C-alpha cells in the first residue's frame, strides 16, 4: 500500500507559513484582513489545539502531485473488473467520470467553491492499513490530506485526490466489491440518504466493514447542499436492513462541545458589531433561561434570516397541493 502525503500536522519545527495558510483559508483571510499577524500566530494560539493541518512544503507537494496519477492508474486497473458499467469518460487526470447530465439534474449537483476536507481518525487509518491488499471505497471523500493507493476516492467534485466522479445514490460498482466502505459527514448532503445507504451496503463484501459518521446538532453547511441531519437512531435505521451494527459511539471529534461552539461562533459572527458585543457578554446561565425571554435581545432580533435558517431549532414549510392539469 502506498501513502502520498499532501498535508501534515505541523509542529514548531516543521511549521510552514505558506502551507498553513493554503490549508486554512479562514486563517489566511484573517491575516489578509490584519485580524491576525500571521499563520504562525494562529497556530501557536489556536491551531495546535484545534488540530489544524498544513500542506507539505512546495518541493514535497510537487513530488506528491506527480506521484498521484501513477498511483491512480494502478488503482483504476484494480477497480476495472468491479465497475458495473463503463464511465461516461476518463478525464485528463485519469479519473472515471459518471456524472451524466441526467444525474446532475436528478440530484441537484452543481458547482461549489466550498472545499470538503477531513482527515481520517486513527481507527480508520488502522483499518485501512490492516488490509494492505484490500480495496476500500470512500464515498464523498472530499480532498484527501493523504492519498491511499488502496482507497477509491468517490466524489462529485474533481479534487486532486478524486478517483471516480459520481453520485452516492447510484454507485457504478458491482455487488460485493469492497473490503470496507467509508462515509464521513456525507449522508447529510445527499438528496436520498436511504438510497445512498442501500448502495453503500450493496457494494460492500459480505463480512466487510462500514464506517459512517453523520451530524446531528450541526448548523447548515452545504457542499453544495445540506439536506438531512440525523439522530443516532436515524443513522441506525438507514443501515439495519443490510448491516449488523456492532456499536455506535460519540468520540472526541463528535463530542457535544463541537456542536455548542459551532452554533455560538456562527451566531456571533453573523451579528452587527454592537449586537455581537452584547452576545459575547452573555453568560451560560443567561442563555439557558426560557427562550421567550431572550427573543427581544438585540443579538436575537438582529440575527439575519439567512443565519436563522442555518441555526434554527426548526423550520416551517407551507404549501398547496398542485392542481391536476
Secondary structure, DSSP 8 states (H G I E B T S, - for coil): --EEESEEE--TTT--HHHHHHH-HHHHHHHHTTSSS-HHHHIIIIIHHHT-EEE--HHHHHHHHHHHHHHHHHHHHHHGGGBSS--SEE-TTS-EE---HHHHHHTT-------------HHHHHHHHTTTTS-EEEET--S-SEEETTEEEEESS--TT--EE--TTS--B-TT-EEEEEEES-GGGSS-HHHHHHHHHHTEEEEEEEEEE--SS-----SS-------HHHHHHHHTTT---------GGGSHHHHHHHHHHHHHHHS-HHHHHHHHH--HHHHTS-GGGGTTSHHHHTS-HHHHHHH-S------------
